[in-house]
Amino acid sequence: MLRSFFLLTALLIPTRIFAIPEISGMWLLNGPGNESEIKLTTEGLRIQSEYDLLVDDPSLSCTPASTSRIWANPGARILIEQTQENILISYELFDLRREIPIGDESDLTGVPSTRNTQGSYFSEMGSSFARYDSDALIIESKNHTSGYIRTSRGIPQSENTETIEELRIEENVLRITHTYIDETLYEEPFVLNYFYRKIDETEIVPYQCTEADYDWFNELNAAE
């Protein structure tokens, strides 16, 4: 009798239906964003202390150091497309294309979700799946290889790193909360926040990074 009561009550309570957030479009980083305090473990501090920006930055070889490094690149266009089965993200930087199935953890594979337009896969950005939660798109990623969340400071990631990206629209601004979890490197999760404005362009400009180990410091100095 009691069980029947609860079943009837559940049927009578109106179900709240959330609209899928519309995040499709071309986006551009709008400001530097912010981050939580970084509390590295002994192992994290060791990796950071051995990091040499001019030697160890994967960007010098046209390789994404991490998903965070790609999201946070100023001036680079990012195109997001939503389908019923996938979230497709095209990053101008390094001509990266990220294809993320909408589902659950069973959709994770050993194959990275990101490759470039030449077909090379990048496990530094992990294997991902996406889901909708209320007014947000959630992307969860595992199966990373070693890389750097912040290349300027040598903030590391490892094969134990798990990430959660929460994307939502607020007042026409795309806000992304990016959480890094790795007990081998961080005493507590490391959280980054990015903000993007929508732009009218509809095409990603080819980046065509073909020269490995290019001296980007010289390029920056020449432009100043």
Z-matrix of the N, CA and C atoms (Angstrom, degrees):
N
C 1 1.460
C 2 1.535 1 110.85
N 3 1.356 2 115.89 1 -46.31
C 4 1.449 3 120.73 2 -179.64
C 5 1.524 4 110.39 3 -64.03
N 6 1.344 5 116.42 4 -40.57
C 7 1.463 6 120.44 5 179.22
C 8 1.522 7 110.67 6 -61.85
N 9 1.355 8 116.86 7 -40.33
C 10 1.454 9 121.08 8 178.98
C 11 1.521 10 111.21 9 -64.17
N 12 1.330 11 116.38 10 -34.35
C 13 1.458 12 121.06 11 179.21
C 14 1.525 13 110.81 12 -64.45
N 15 1.342 14 115.93 13 -46.58
C 16 1.464 15 119.60 14 -179.47
C 17 1.520 16 111.33 15 -65.11
N 18 1.329 17 118.23 16 -38.00
C 19 1.450 18 121.19 17 178.35
C 20 1.514 19 110.93 18 -64.16
N 21 1.350 20 116.79 19 -42.57
C 22 1.453 21 121.18 20 178.86
C 23 1.521 22 110.67 21 -65.29
N 24 1.341 23 116.25 22 -41.50
C 25 1.462 24 120.59 23 178.79
C 26 1.529 25 111.14 24 -60.91
N 27 1.342 26 116.07 25 -42.51
C 28 1.455 27 120.12 26 179.80
C 29 1.519 28 111.64 27 -62.57
N 30 1.317 29 116.55 28 -36.09
C 31 1.458 30 120.21 29 -179.99
C 32 1.515 31 112.20 30 -71.40
N 33 1.335 32 116.11 31 -30.75
C 34 1.465 33 120.45 32 -176.63
C 35 1.527 34 112.17 33 -82.44
N 36 1.349 35 117.26 34 -24.74
C 37 1.466 36 120.16 35 -179.43
C 38 1.521 37 108.94 36 -74.16
N 39 1.325 38 119.27 37 123.51
C 40 1.467 39 120.80 38 -178.85
C 41 1.516 40 111.75 39 -63.35
N 42 1.315 41 116.19 40 136.57
C 43 1.459 42 121.76 41 177.61
C 44 1.521 43 109.73 42 -85.06
N 45 1.328 44 116.34 43 130.29
C 46 1.454 45 120.69 44 179.58
C 47 1.526 46 108.68 45 -82.95
N 48 1.295 47 117.08 46 123.40
C 49 1.452 48 122.27 47 -179.08
C 50 1.521 49 109.31 48 -103.98
N 51 1.329 50 115.42 49 125.00
C 52 1.451 51 120.24 50 -179.66
C 53 1.522 52 109.71 51 -98.77
N 54 1.308 53 115.33 52 139.82
C 55 1.464 54 119.76 53 175.95
C 56 1.522 55 109.37 54 -78.26
N 57 1.317 56 115.90 55 141.48
C 58 1.458 57 120.57 56 177.07
C 59 1.524 58 108.56 57 -66.04
N 60 1.335 59 118.56 58 126.99
C 61 1.478 60 119.93 59 -178.93
C 62 1.522 61 111.05 60 -63.97
N 63 1.300 62 116.64 61 135.20
C 64 1.463 63 122.52 62 179.97
C 65 1.526 64 108.84 63 -91.98
N 66 1.333 65 115.65 64 97.32
C 67 1.458 66 119.98 65 -178.45
C 68 1.522 67 111.80 66 -111.10
N 69 1.325 68 116.39 67 3.02
C 70 1.465 69 119.44 68 179.88
C 71 1.528 70 110.48 69 -64.28
N 72 1.319 71 115.70 70 145.92
C 73 1.459 72 120.61 71 177.54
C 74 1.513 73 111.12 72 139.05
N 75 1.320 74 115.01 73 -177.99
C 76 1.468 75 122.18 74 -179.99
C 77 1.524 76 108.59 75 -98.97
N 78 1.323 77 115.77 76 129.44
C 79 1.455 78 120.77 77 -174.51
C 80 1.520 79 111.09 78 -126.16
N 81 1.352 80 114.83 79 153.10
C 82 1.456 81 121.60 80 179.21
C 83 1.533 82 108.04 81 -136.63
N 84 1.321 83 115.31 82 135.60
C 85 1.462 84 120.34 83 -179.78
C 86 1.516 85 110.16 84 -55.51
N 87 1.331 86 115.93 85 133.81
C 88 1.458 87 121.61 86 -176.00
C 89 1.528 88 109.02 87 -121.13
N 90 1.324 89 116.28 88 82.67
C 91 1.454 90 119.88 89 -179.35
C 92 1.514 91 111.95 90 98.68
N 93 1.335 92 116.97 91 169.58
C 94 1.461 93 121.73 92 -173.59
C 95 1.528 94 114.63 93 -76.82
N 96 1.330 95 118.61 94 -15.32
C 97 1.455 96 119.76 95 -176.17
C 98 1.519 97 111.26 96 73.20
N 99 1.324 98 116.43 97 -163.83
C 100 1.460 99 120.29 98 179.21
C 101 1.519 100 109.87 99 -152.56
N 102 1.311 101 116.21 100 172.16
C 103 1.461 102 120.82 101 -177.56
C 104 1.517 103 110.18 102 -149.47
N 105 1.337 104 115.38 103 160.34
C 106 1.453 105 120.61 104 177.20
C 107 1.527 106 109.98 105 -79.12
N 108 1.312 107 116.23 106 172.37
C 109 1.466 108 120.30 107 175.41
C 110 1.525 109 109.03 108 -64.85
N 111 1.316 110 116.05 109 138.03
C 112 1.462 111 121.16 110 179.65
C 113 1.524 112 108.56 111 -93.81
N 114 1.333 113 116.23 112 118.13
C 115 1.456 114 121.27 113 178.23
C 116 1.526 115 108.37 114 -117.18
N 117 1.327 116 115.34 115 91.79
C 118 1.453 117 120.95 116 -177.62
C 119 1.532 118 111.55 117 -80.54
N 120 1.325 119 116.01 118 146.69
C 121 1.455 120 121.98 119 172.07
C 122 1.522 121 109.05 120 -76.66
N 123 1.314 122 115.77 121 178.68
C 124 1.465 123 119.57 122 176.89
C 125 1.521 124 111.01 123 -58.67
N 126 1.333 125 117.04 124 -40.79
C 127 1.459 126 120.66 125 179.37
C 128 1.527 127 110.98 126 -67.56
N 129 1.323 128 116.79 127 -40.77
C 130 1.454 129 120.27 128 177.62
C 131 1.514 130 111.87 129 -61.92
N 132 1.331 131 116.77 130 -41.56
C 133 1.465 132 120.97 131 178.74
C 134 1.523 133 111.16 132 -66.34
N 135 1.346 134 116.13 133 -35.24
C 136 1.465 135 118.92 134 178.86
C 137 1.527 136 110.78 135 -64.41
N 138 1.339 137 116.49 136 -46.43
C 139 1.463 138 120.36 137 -179.65
C 140 1.524 139 110.23 138 -62.57
N 141 1.337 140 116.56 139 -43.20
C 142 1.467 141 120.21 140 -179.99
C 143 1.529 142 111.36 141 -63.00
N 144 1.326 143 117.31 142 -39.93
C 145 1.470 144 120.55 143 -177.62
C 146 1.527 145 112.15 144 -67.45
N 147 1.329 146 117.31 145 -25.72
C 148 1.462 147 121.59 146 -179.02
C 149 1.525 148 112.45 147 -91.93
N 150 1.332 149 116.97 148 -2.13
C 151 1.464 150 121.20 149 -176.12
C 152 1.521 151 111.27 150 -78.01
N 153 1.332 152 115.77 151 132.44
C 154 1.463 153 122.53 152 176.20
C 155 1.522 154 107.31 153 -120.87
N 156 1.315 155 117.50 154 111.10
C 157 1.461 156 122.64 155 -175.25
C 158 1.522 157 112.24 156 -55.11
N 159 1.332 158 117.21 157 -40.22
C 160 1.461 159 120.81 158 -175.23
C 161 1.526 160 113.20 159 -77.27
N 162 1.337 161 116.23 160 -7.53
C 163 1.460 162 120.20 161 -178.50
C 164 1.528 163 111.29 162 -120.31
N 165 1.340 164 116.84 163 -41.66
C 166 1.459 165 121.75 164 -168.12
C 167 1.522 166 115.09 165 -96.54
N 168 1.328 167 118.50 166 -10.87
C 169 1.462 168 120.18 167 -179.42
C 170 1.535 169 109.68 168 -66.58
N 171 1.347 170 118.66 169 115.23
C 172 1.467 171 120.57 170 -179.25
C 173 1.525 172 113.23 171 -59.45
N 174 1.322 173 117.62 172 -24.01
C 175 1.462 174 120.84 173 179.72
C 176 1.521 175 111.70 174 -59.68
N 177 1.332 176 117.18 175 -24.90
C 178 1.455 177 120.98 176 179.48
C 179 1.523 178 111.22 177 -65.17
N 180 1.328 179 116.14 178 -19.98
C 181 1.461 180 121.15 179 177.74
C 182 1.515 181 111.49 180 -113.56
N 183 1.327 182 116.47 181 25.69
C 184 1.465 183 122.41 182 177.62
C 185 1.526 184 112.36 183 59.64
N 186 1.327 185 116.38 184 33.74
C 187 1.460 186 122.54 185 -178.71
C 188 1.521 187 109.13 186 -117.14
N 189 1.336 188 118.34 187 133.52
C 190 1.472 189 119.29 188 176.91
C 191 1.518 190 110.89 189 -67.25
N 192 1.322 191 117.26 190 128.84
C 193 1.458 192 121.40 191 -179.70
C 194 1.522 193 111.94 192 -73.96
N 195 1.329 194 115.99 193 -27.85
C 196 1.465 195 122.47 194 -179.74
C 197 1.519 196 107.45 195 -176.88
N 198 1.316 197 116.39 196 168.34
C 199 1.466 198 119.88 197 175.99
C 200 1.523 199 110.64 198 -64.43
N 201 1.318 200 116.48 199 -38.69
C 202 1.461 201 120.78 200 178.83
C 203 1.520 202 111.60 201 -59.03
N 204 1.328 203 116.13 202 -42.43
C 205 1.466 204 120.49 203 179.98
C 206 1.528 205 111.08 204 -60.36
N 207 1.335 206 116.33 205 -35.18
C 208 1.459 207 119.99 206 -178.09
C 209 1.527 208 111.07 207 -78.15
N 210 1.331 209 117.72 208 -42.26
C 211 1.466 210 120.19 209 177.57
C 212 1.531 211 110.87 210 -59.34
N 213 1.329 212 116.99 211 -35.81
C 214 1.467 213 120.75 212 -169.22
C 215 1.514 214 113.84 213 -92.92
N 216 1.340 215 118.57 214 13.77
C 217 1.459 216 119.75 215 -177.76
C 218 1.535 217 110.62 216 -81.55
N 219 1.318 218 118.92 217 116.94
C 220 1.468 219 121.08 218 -177.96
C 221 1.523 220 112.11 219 -69.33
N 222 1.330 221 115.95 220 142.23
C 223 1.451 222 121.48 221 174.44
C 224 1.511 223 115.51 222 80.41
N 225 1.333 224 118.70 223 -2.08
C 226 1.464 225 121.83 224 -178.22
C 227 1.523 226 109.64 225 -99.53
N 228 1.325 227 116.79 226 128.90
C 229 1.455 228 121.13 227 -179.28
C 230 1.524 229 111.89 228 -70.87
N 231 1.333 230 115.12 229 147.71
C 232 1.459 231 121.96 230 176.75
C 233 1.523 232 107.70 231 -133.82
N 234 1.325 233 116.45 232 122.05
C 235 1.461 234 122.28 233 179.86
C 236 1.521 235 109.03 234 -106.93
N 237 1.336 236 116.44 235 124.42
C 238 1.463 237 122.05 236 178.23
C 239 1.520 238 108.48 237 -113.13
N 240 1.329 239 115.54 238 130.90
C 241 1.459 240 122.15 239 178.21
C 242 1.532 241 108.93 240 -127.71
N 243 1.319 242 116.75 241 134.68
C 244 1.455 243 122.62 242 179.10
C 245 1.531 244 110.22 243 -110.96
N 246 1.336 245 116.83 244 128.93
C 247 1.455 246 121.87 245 171.45
C 248 1.526 247 107.50 246 -122.49
N 249 1.313 248 116.99 247 178.38
C 250 1.455 249 119.69 248 178.81
C 251 1.519 250 111.93 249 -68.56
N 252 1.335 251 116.99 250 -26.71
C 253 1.461 252 120.76 251 -175.55
C 254 1.523 253 114.18 252 -104.76
N 255 1.345 254 117.70 253 -26.59
C 256 1.459 255 120.18 254 -170.13
C 257 1.524 256 112.83 255 -141.98
N 258 1.322 257 113.66 256 159.73
C 259 1.457 258 122.37 257 164.83
C 260 1.521 259 105.92 258 -109.52
N 261 1.321 260 116.55 259 123.32
C 262 1.453 261 121.96 260 -178.69
C 263 1.524 262 108.71 261 -111.20
N 264 1.323 263 116.53 262 123.40
C 265 1.461 264 120.92 263 -179.52
C 266 1.523 265 108.60 264 -123.78
N 267 1.326 266 115.79 265 121.09
C 268 1.463 267 122.00 266 178.00
C 269 1.521 268 108.51 267 -108.20
N 270 1.319 269 115.77 268 118.70
C 271 1.463 270 121.65 269 178.55
C 272 1.525 271 109.06 270 -101.92
N 273 1.315 272 116.11 271 130.70
C 274 1.460 273 119.21 272 176.00
C 275 1.522 274 110.83 273 -61.27
N 276 1.337 275 117.08 274 -41.08
C 277 1.454 276 121.58 275 -177.95
C 278 1.528 277 110.80 276 -60.98
N 279 1.304 278 116.68 277 123.04
C 280 1.468 279 124.33 278 179.00
C 281 1.525 280 113.22 279 61.82
N 282 1.343 281 118.00 280 15.12
C 283 1.476 282 121.92 281 178.57
C 284 1.523 283 111.69 282 55.18
N 285 1.333 284 117.66 283 43.17
C 286 1.460 285 122.12 284 -176.20
C 287 1.519 286 111.84 285 -84.00
N 288 1.323 287 115.98 286 142.64
C 289 1.456 288 123.08 287 177.11
C 290 1.536 289 108.16 288 -129.30
N 291 1.316 290 115.12 289 121.68
C 292 1.470 291 121.43 290 -175.71
C 293 1.523 292 109.49 291 -114.36
N 294 1.327 293 117.49 292 120.41
C 295 1.464 294 122.22 293 -179.50
C 296 1.524 295 108.80 294 -115.73
N 297 1.337 296 115.75 295 114.43
C 298 1.463 297 121.57 296 -171.42
C 299 1.524 298 109.55 297 -119.27
N 300 1.337 299 118.79 298 118.25
C 301 1.466 300 120.13 299 178.76
C 302 1.523 301 111.58 300 -70.46
N 303 1.324 302 116.06 301 144.28
C 304 1.462 303 120.96 302 173.19
C 305 1.522 304 107.28 303 -86.78
N 306 1.310 305 117.26 304 119.34
C 307 1.458 306 120.41 305 -176.19
C 308 1.514 307 112.18 306 178.00
N 309 1.345 308 115.41 307 -126.97
C 310 1.456 309 120.49 308 -179.67
C 311 1.521 310 109.03 309 -145.79
N 312 1.336 311 116.48 310 -169.90
C 313 1.457 312 120.37 311 -173.17
C 314 1.525 313 112.89 312 -61.84
N 315 1.316 314 117.19 313 -22.32
C 316 1.466 315 119.67 314 178.35
C 317 1.531 316 111.63 315 -65.87
N 318 1.335 317 116.99 316 -16.07
C 319 1.465 318 120.95 317 179.15
C 320 1.524 319 112.66 318 -84.39
N 321 1.335 320 117.09 319 -6.98
C 322 1.459 321 119.75 320 177.44
C 323 1.527 322 109.88 321 -70.69
N 324 1.306 323 116.28 322 139.39
C 325 1.458 324 121.38 323 177.70
C 326 1.521 325 108.95 324 -132.21
N 327 1.311 326 115.72 325 176.93
C 328 1.450 327 119.81 326 176.38
C 329 1.511 328 112.65 327 -80.16
N 330 1.336 329 116.32 328 -4.27
C 331 1.467 330 120.91 329 -179.88
C 332 1.529 331 108.94 330 -89.86
N 333 1.321 332 118.88 331 128.63
C 334 1.470 333 120.50 332 178.07
C 335 1.524 334 111.38 333 -59.48
N 336 1.324 335 115.87 334 150.45
C 337 1.469 336 121.16 335 179.36
C 338 1.520 337 112.37 336 -83.69
N 339 1.332 338 116.97 337 -6.35
C 340 1.466 339 121.25 338 -174.38
C 341 1.518 340 111.54 339 -121.24
N 342 1.312 341 115.57 340 134.85
C 343 1.457 342 121.64 341 171.69
C 344 1.527 343 107.92 342 -143.09
N 345 1.320 344 116.52 343 167.02
C 346 1.459 345 118.96 344 176.09
C 347 1.519 346 110.29 345 -96.36
N 348 1.311 347 116.92 346 176.92
C 349 1.463 348 120.17 347 -175.89
C 350 1.520 349 112.32 348 -69.48
N 351 1.338 350 117.41 349 -9.70
C 352 1.465 351 120.44 350 175.17
C 353 1.528 352 111.95 351 -91.79
N 354 1.355 353 116.23 352 -4.23
C 355 1.460 354 120.20 353 175.89
C 356 1.510 355 115.70 354 97.79
N 357 1.338 356 119.02 355 2.96
C 358 1.465 357 121.49 356 178.52
C 359 1.526 358 110.18 357 -81.07
N 360 1.340 359 116.98 358 131.57
C 361 1.461 360 122.23 359 -179.99
C 362 1.526 361 110.28 360 -90.52
N 363 1.354 362 115.72 361 151.89
C 364 1.457 363 120.71 362 -177.49
C 365 1.531 364 109.97 363 -130.79
N 366 1.331 365 115.11 364 103.86
C 367 1.465 366 120.01 365 -179.36
C 368 1.521 367 112.34 366 -75.18
N 369 1.338 368 117.50 367 -10.75
C 370 1.475 369 119.60 368 174.66
C 371 1.529 370 111.37 369 -59.32
N 372 1.351 371 117.08 370 -22.89
C 373 1.465 372 121.23 371 -179.12
C 374 1.528 373 112.30 372 -100.63
N 375 1.338 374 116.52 373 3.91
C 376 1.448 375 121.49 374 171.01
C 377 1.516 376 115.53 375 75.24
N 378 1.330 377 114.16 376 179.77
C 379 1.467 378 123.47 377 172.53
C 380 1.521 379 107.33 378 -108.87
N 381 1.339 380 117.30 379 133.20
C 382 1.469 381 120.68 380 -167.99
C 383 1.515 382 113.00 381 -129.84
N 384 1.335 383 114.88 382 158.21
C 385 1.467 384 122.40 383 164.98
C 386 1.519 385 107.53 384 -137.82
N 387 1.324 386 116.51 385 158.11
C 388 1.465 387 121.51 386 -176.91
C 389 1.524 388 110.29 387 -123.67
N 390 1.312 389 115.89 388 155.59
C 391 1.462 390 122.53 389 174.48
C 392 1.521 391 108.28 390 -153.15
N 393 1.316 392 115.75 391 158.29
C 394 1.458 393 120.95 392 176.59
C 395 1.527 394 109.11 393 -99.85
N 396 1.308 395 116.11 394 138.42
C 397 1.454 396 122.27 395 178.29
C 398 1.524 397 107.84 396 -137.63
N 399 1.342 398 115.82 397 105.24
C 400 1.456 399 120.71 398 -176.80
C 401 1.524 400 108.97 399 58.25
N 402 1.338 401 117.76 400 -120.21
C 403 1.465 402 120.80 401 -176.58
C 404 1.518 403 111.88 402 -99.43
N 405 1.328 404 118.08 403 19.15
C 406 1.458 405 121.25 404 -176.23
C 407 1.527 406 111.58 405 -124.64
N 408 1.312 407 115.14 406 151.97
C 409 1.458 408 122.42 407 168.62
C 410 1.519 409 106.81 408 -100.94
N 411 1.330 410 115.94 409 126.47
C 412 1.455 411 121.44 410 -179.35
C 413 1.523 412 108.92 411 -110.43
N 414 1.325 413 116.59 412 129.68
C 415 1.463 414 122.40 413 175.59
C 416 1.528 415 107.92 414 -118.44
N 417 1.326 416 116.15 415 122.04
C 418 1.462 417 121.14 416 178.06
C 419 1.524 418 108.97 417 -111.29
N 420 1.323 419 116.41 418 137.52
C 421 1.464 420 120.92 419 -175.78
C 422 1.523 421 111.11 420 -135.05
N 423 1.337 422 114.16 421 142.45
C 424 1.464 423 122.72 422 174.22
C 425 1.532 424 107.50 423 -138.51
N 426 1.331 425 115.77 424 -169.31
C 427 1.468 426 122.57 425 175.91
C 428 1.530 427 112.45 426 58.05
N 429 1.325 428 115.56 427 40.52
C 430 1.454 429 119.97 428 174.70
C 431 1.535 430 110.70 429 -79.12
N 432 1.298 431 115.89 430 159.84
C 433 1.459 432 120.97 431 165.29
C 434 1.524 433 107.62 432 -109.81
N 435 1.306 434 115.49 433 171.77
C 436 1.463 435 120.12 434 -176.20
C 437 1.526 436 110.99 435 -58.68
N 438 1.316 437 115.09 436 141.01
C 439 1.454 438 121.74 437 179.45
C 440 1.511 439 109.21 438 -167.17
N 441 1.344 440 115.74 439 -160.19
C 442 1.459 441 119.87 440 -177.49
C 443 1.514 442 110.18 441 -138.46
N 444 1.317 443 115.91 442 125.59
C 445 1.458 444 121.83 443 179.29
C 446 1.529 445 110.17 444 -71.83
N 447 1.306 446 114.96 445 -39.25
C 448 1.462 447 121.98 446 176.15
C 449 1.527 448 107.25 447 -127.15
N 450 1.333 449 116.67 448 105.75
C 451 1.460 450 119.80 449 -176.10
C 452 1.526 451 112.70 450 -71.96
N 453 1.318 452 117.81 451 -27.33
C 454 1.466 453 119.71 452 -179.53
C 455 1.516 454 111.74 453 -68.35
N 456 1.360 455 116.38 454 -25.06
C 457 1.472 456 120.28 455 -176.84
C 458 1.528 457 113.09 456 -120.28
N 459 1.318 458 117.25 457 2.20
C 460 1.459 459 119.55 458 178.38
C 461 1.514 460 114.32 459 66.51
N 462 1.341 461 117.48 460 34.71
C 463 1.470 462 120.84 461 176.97
C 464 1.529 463 107.73 462 -76.85
N 465 1.342 464 118.95 463 115.52
C 466 1.462 465 120.36 464 -167.09
C 467 1.522 466 115.08 465 -89.78
N 468 1.332 467 114.25 466 163.67
C 469 1.451 468 123.12 467 164.43
C 470 1.531 469 106.59 468 -129.85
N 471 1.346 470 117.34 469 162.96
C 472 1.456 471 120.81 470 -176.87
C 473 1.521 472 110.29 471 -139.80
N 474 1.325 473 116.22 472 -177.22
C 475 1.461 474 120.93 473 177.85
C 476 1.526 475 111.97 474 -67.26
N 477 1.345 476 117.74 475 -12.94
C 478 1.466 477 121.96 476 177.57
C 479 1.526 478 112.60 477 -91.29
N 480 1.318 479 117.16 478 -5.62
C 481 1.461 480 121.56 479 -174.46
C 482 1.523 481 111.89 480 -69.66
N 483 1.325 482 115.81 481 134.02
C 484 1.460 483 123.16 482 171.39
C 485 1.524 484 107.68 483 -122.93
N 486 1.333 485 116.58 484 143.23
C 487 1.457 486 119.40 485 -178.46
C 488 1.520 487 111.87 486 -131.21
N 489 1.316 488 114.90 487 153.51
C 490 1.465 489 122.85 488 174.53
C 491 1.519 490 107.26 489 -130.56
N 492 1.327 491 116.82 490 122.44
C 493 1.461 492 122.66 491 175.64
C 494 1.530 493 108.06 492 -109.90
N 495 1.302 494 116.79 493 122.30
C 496 1.468 495 122.24 494 179.70
C 497 1.521 496 108.29 495 -112.32
N 498 1.338 497 116.21 496 114.55
C 499 1.463 498 122.20 497 -176.95
C 500 1.525 499 108.98 498 -110.36
N 501 1.331 500 116.52 499 129.96
C 502 1.462 501 120.47 500 176.34
C 503 1.527 502 109.83 501 -150.15
N 504 1.319 503 115.59 502 155.16
C 505 1.462 504 121.95 503 178.19
C 506 1.523 505 109.31 504 -100.23
N 507 1.318 506 115.96 505 127.66
C 508 1.461 507 121.68 506 175.63
C 509 1.519 508 108.29 507 -136.32
N 510 1.329 509 115.90 508 116.64
C 511 1.470 510 121.93 509 179.25
C 512 1.531 511 110.84 510 53.49
N 513 1.328 512 115.14 511 47.68
C 514 1.471 513 123.59 512 176.69
C 515 1.525 514 113.41 513 66.47
N 516 1.309 515 117.07 514 13.51
C 517 1.459 516 122.36 515 177.03
C 518 1.522 517 108.98 516 -110.48
N 519 1.334 518 116.57 517 131.43
C 520 1.454 519 120.61 518 173.75
C 521 1.521 520 107.67 519 -83.71
N 522 1.321 521 115.15 520 118.67
C 523 1.460 522 120.76 521 -179.24
C 524 1.521 523 108.71 522 -111.86
N 525 1.317 524 116.34 523 129.34
C 526 1.458 525 121.43 524 -179.64
C 527 1.523 526 109.01 525 -121.86
N 528 1.323 527 115.15 526 123.93
C 529 1.460 528 121.47 527 172.23
C 530 1.524 529 107.08 528 -105.07
N 531 1.308 530 116.54 529 118.69
C 532 1.466 531 122.80 530 -171.78
C 533 1.522 532 108.05 531 -116.56
N 534 1.330 533 116.45 532 112.28
C 535 1.462 534 121.36 533 -175.80
C 536 1.523 535 110.30 534 -108.46
N 537 1.329 536 116.11 535 126.90
C 538 1.460 537 122.85 536 176.27
C 539 1.524 538 109.09 537 -105.14
N 540 1.341 539 115.58 538 127.98
C 541 1.460 540 121.76 539 -179.01
C 542 1.526 541 108.49 540 -123.21
N 543 1.330 542 116.62 541 122.47
C 544 1.461 543 120.77 542 179.93
C 545 1.523 544 107.80 543 -165.38
N 546 1.332 545 117.02 544 100.21
C 547 1.457 546 120.87 545 -175.19
C 548 1.518 547 112.37 546 -67.51
N 549 1.327 548 117.63 547 -17.67
C 550 1.464 549 119.48 548 178.15
C 551 1.527 550 111.44 549 -77.37
N 552 1.340 551 116.96 550 -21.12
C 553 1.463 552 121.14 551 -176.05
C 554 1.520 553 114.16 552 -115.84
N 555 1.338 554 117.65 553 -28.97
C 556 1.468 555 121.17 554 -173.75
C 557 1.522 556 110.85 555 -126.57
N 558 1.294 557 115.74 556 137.01
C 559 1.457 558 120.21 557 176.78
C 560 1.524 559 111.03 558 -71.93
N 561 1.321 560 117.06 559 -25.08
C 562 1.460 561 122.66 560 174.49
C 563 1.523 562 107.73 561 -150.17
N 564 1.350 563 118.21 562 158.83
C 565 1.471 564 119.82 563 -176.95
C 566 1.525 565 112.59 564 -53.75
N 567 1.311 566 115.20 565 142.34
C 568 1.458 567 123.27 566 177.93
C 569 1.527 568 107.57 567 -99.58
N 570 1.338 569 117.44 568 122.67
C 571 1.463 570 122.20 569 -172.41
C 572 1.522 571 110.13 570 -118.03
N 573 1.342 572 115.55 571 129.68
C 574 1.458 573 122.23 572 177.84
C 575 1.518 574 109.04 573 -119.82
N 576 1.327 575 116.66 574 147.72
C 577 1.462 576 122.35 575 178.08
C 578 1.524 577 109.64 576 -125.74
N 579 1.341 578 116.18 577 130.81
C 580 1.450 579 122.42 578 177.88
C 581 1.522 580 109.15 579 -122.32
N 582 1.339 581 116.17 580 154.16
C 583 1.459 582 121.86 581 179.52
C 584 1.528 583 108.55 582 -134.42
N 585 1.348 584 115.90 583 136.82
C 586 1.457 585 120.76 584 -175.09
C 587 1.533 586 110.53 585 -132.52
N 588 1.307 587 114.94 586 146.43
C 589 1.453 588 120.61 587 173.14
C 590 1.526 589 108.84 588 -109.39
N 591 1.337 590 115.77 589 146.57
C 592 1.462 591 120.21 590 179.74
C 593 1.522 592 109.03 591 -81.04
N 594 1.332 593 116.03 592 140.49
C 595 1.460 594 121.50 593 179.17
C 596 1.525 595 108.98 594 -121.18
N 597 1.322 596 116.50 595 162.86
C 598 1.462 597 121.46 596 -173.22
C 599 1.528 598 113.71 597 -80.17
N 600 1.320 599 117.93 598 -18.96
C 601 1.459 600 120.19 599 -177.89
C 602 1.532 601 110.75 600 -59.75
N 603 1.310 602 115.73 601 149.66
C 604 1.466 603 120.44 602 -177.08
C 605 1.523 604 113.24 603 -118.66
N 606 1.330 605 117.66 604 -4.65
C 607 1.450 606 120.67 605 -177.13
C 608 1.529 607 110.92 606 -125.79
N 609 1.336 608 114.16 607 144.95
C 610 1.453 609 120.85 608 174.28
C 611 1.528 610 109.05 609 -84.96
N 612 1.310 611 116.23 610 128.49
C 613 1.465 612 120.95 611 178.47
C 614 1.531 613 108.91 612 -78.00
N 615 1.343 614 118.92 613 129.67
C 616 1.468 615 120.51 614 178.32
C 617 1.526 616 111.62 615 -57.62
N 618 1.315 617 115.90 616 131.59
C 619 1.466 618 120.77 617 -179.55
C 620 1.528 619 110.90 618 -84.92
N 621 1.325 620 115.43 619 -40.45
C 622 1.464 621 122.92 620 174.87
C 623 1.525 622 112.48 621 52.90
N 624 1.301 623 115.63 622 55.47
C 625 1.466 624 121.07 623 174.77
C 626 1.530 625 107.47 624 -83.69
N 627 1.308 626 117.06 625 102.86
C 628 1.464 627 121.04 626 -174.98
C 629 1.523 628 113.22 627 -118.15
N 630 1.331 629 118.30 628 -14.32
C 631 1.455 630 120.52 629 -177.92
C 632 1.512 631 109.93 630 -95.55
N 633 1.321 632 116.39 631 105.42
C 634 1.458 633 120.73 632 178.06
C 635 1.526 634 109.90 633 -65.46
N 636 1.337 635 114.23 634 146.16
C 637 1.459 636 121.47 635 176.90
C 638 1.530 637 113.09 636 57.73
N 639 1.341 638 116.40 637 38.70
C 640 1.459 639 118.98 638 176.70
C 641 1.526 640 110.06 639 -71.99
N 642 1.330 641 116.17 640 148.73
C 643 1.456 642 121.43 641 -177.12
C 644 1.517 643 108.64 642 -89.14
N 645 1.341 644 115.97 643 87.68
C 646 1.459 645 119.18 644 -175.86
C 647 1.514 646 112.48 645 -72.52
N 648 1.337 647 117.45 646 -19.66
C 649 1.460 648 118.82 647 175.43
C 650 1.521 649 110.63 648 -65.66
N 651 1.333 650 116.87 649 -41.01
C 652 1.455 651 120.30 650 177.98
C 653 1.519 652 110.95 651 -64.35
N 654 1.343 653 116.67 652 -38.43
C 655 1.460 654 120.69 653 178.85
C 656 1.522 655 110.60 654 -63.21
N 657 1.340 656 116.25 655 -42.77
C 658 1.454 657 120.23 656 179.98
C 659 1.531 658 110.68 657 -65.77
N 660 1.331 659 116.32 658 -42.74
C 661 1.459 660 119.78 659 -179.00
C 662 1.524 661 111.23 660 -65.40
N 663 1.347 662 116.82 661 -35.54
C 664 1.456 663 120.53 662 179.65
C 665 1.515 664 111.95 663 -67.94
N 666 1.355 665 115.94 664 -28.20
C 667 1.450 666 120.69 665 -178.29
C 668 1.520 667 112.53 666 -81.06
N 669 1.317 668 117.32 667 -17.81
C 670 1.465 669 121.09 668 -177.05
C 671 1.527 670 111.70 669 -81.89
